[in-house]
C-alpha cells in the first residue's frame, strides 16, 4: 500500500526532543526519554520492554532503590513503580533478585 507516513505522535515527540536539545536540556535527553522519542523502538531484549522500562530494569538490577531510580530518570516514584510492575509482568518474575539475574551488571572497572 505504499510508504508508511510518520505517525503524528512520533512527529510531535521528535519536535519536542529538538526543542529540548535547542534549550540545551541535556539531562532530559540522557534520562532515557530521548531514545523513545527518536523512534528507536523497543529494547533489544527477547521480551518487549520499552527503552524506558529497560533502563528502569537495569538500574533496579544494579541495586537501585525505587526512589534512586526515579530520581536518576527524573520521573515520579509512582511512574517508576508502575514501570517496575510492568517489567515484572512482562518478564514473568516476582523479585529484584530474579530481575538482577536477567540484567547482570557490567564488570567493575570497565
C-alpha positions in Angstrom: 0.0 0.0 0.0 2.9 2.4 -0.4 5.1 4.1 2.2 4.1 4.5 5.8 3.8 8.1 6.8 5.3 9.2 10.1 2.6 9.0 12.8 1.5 12.4 14.1 2.6 11.5 17.7 6.1 10.5 16.6 6.4 13.7 14.6 5.3 15.8 17.7 7.6 13.9 20.0 10.5 14.4 17.6 9.8 18.1 17.5 9.6 18.2 21.3 13.0 16.5 21.6 14.5 19.0 19.1 13.2 21.9 21.3 14.7 20.4 24.4 18.0 19.9 22.6 17.9 23.5 21.4 17.4 24.6 25.0 20.5 22.6 26.0 18.4 20.4 28.2 20.8 17.5 28.0 19.7 15.8 31.2 16.3 15.4 29.8 17.7 13.6 26.8 20.1 11.4 28.9 17.4 10.1 31.3 16.1 7.5 28.9 13.3 9.5 27.2 15.3 10.6 24.1 15.6 7.1 22.6 11.9 6.6 22.7 11.2 10.0 21.2 13.6 9.2 18.3 11.5 6.2 17.5 14.2 3.8 18.3 11.6 1.2 19.1 11.9 -1.5 21.6 14.8 -2.7 23.7 16.9 -5.4 22.2 15.9 -7.9 24.8 13.9 -11.0 23.9 10.9 -9.6 25.8 9.2 -6.5 24.7 10.5 -3.9 27.1 10.4 -0.3 26.1 13.6 1.7 26.3 12.5 3.3 29.5 11.5 0.0 31.0 14.9 -1.5 30.0 16.6 1.4 31.8 14.5 1.0 34.9 15.2 -2.7 34.9 19.0 -2.1 34.5 19.1 0.4 37.4 17.0 -1.8 39.7 19.0 -4.9 38.8 22.2 -2.9 39.7 20.7 -2.4 43.2 19.0 1.0 42.9 16.1 1.6 45.2 12.8 2.8 43.7 13.5 6.3 44.9 17.0 6.3 43.5 15.8 5.0 40.1 13.0 7.6 39.9 15.5 10.4 40.8 18.1 9.1 38.3 15.5 9.1 35.5 13.7 12.3 36.6 10.4 10.6 36.9 8.0 10.4 39.8 8.2 7.5 42.2 4.7 6.4 41.1 5.9 6.3 37.4 9.0 4.2 38.4 6.8 1.8 40.4 4.3 1.4 37.5 7.2 0.7 35.1 8.7 -1.9 37.5 5.3 -3.6 37.8 5.1 -3.9 34.0 8.6 -5.1 33.8 7.9 -7.9 36.3 4.8 -8.9 34.5 6.5 -8.9 31.0 9.5 -10.9 32.3 7.3 -13.2 34.4 9.3 -12.6 37.5 8.5 -11.6 41.1 11.6 -10.2 42.7 14.6 -7.9 42.4 16.8 -11.0 42.6 15.2 -12.5 39.6 15.5 -9.2 37.8 19.2 -9.0 38.6 19.7 -12.4 37.1 18.2 -11.1 33.8 20.1 -7.9 33.7 23.6 -8.7 35.0 25.8 -5.7 36.0 28.9 -4.9 33.9 32.2 -5.8 35.5 33.7 -3.2 37.8 36.5 -1.1 36.4 35.2 -1.0 32.8 
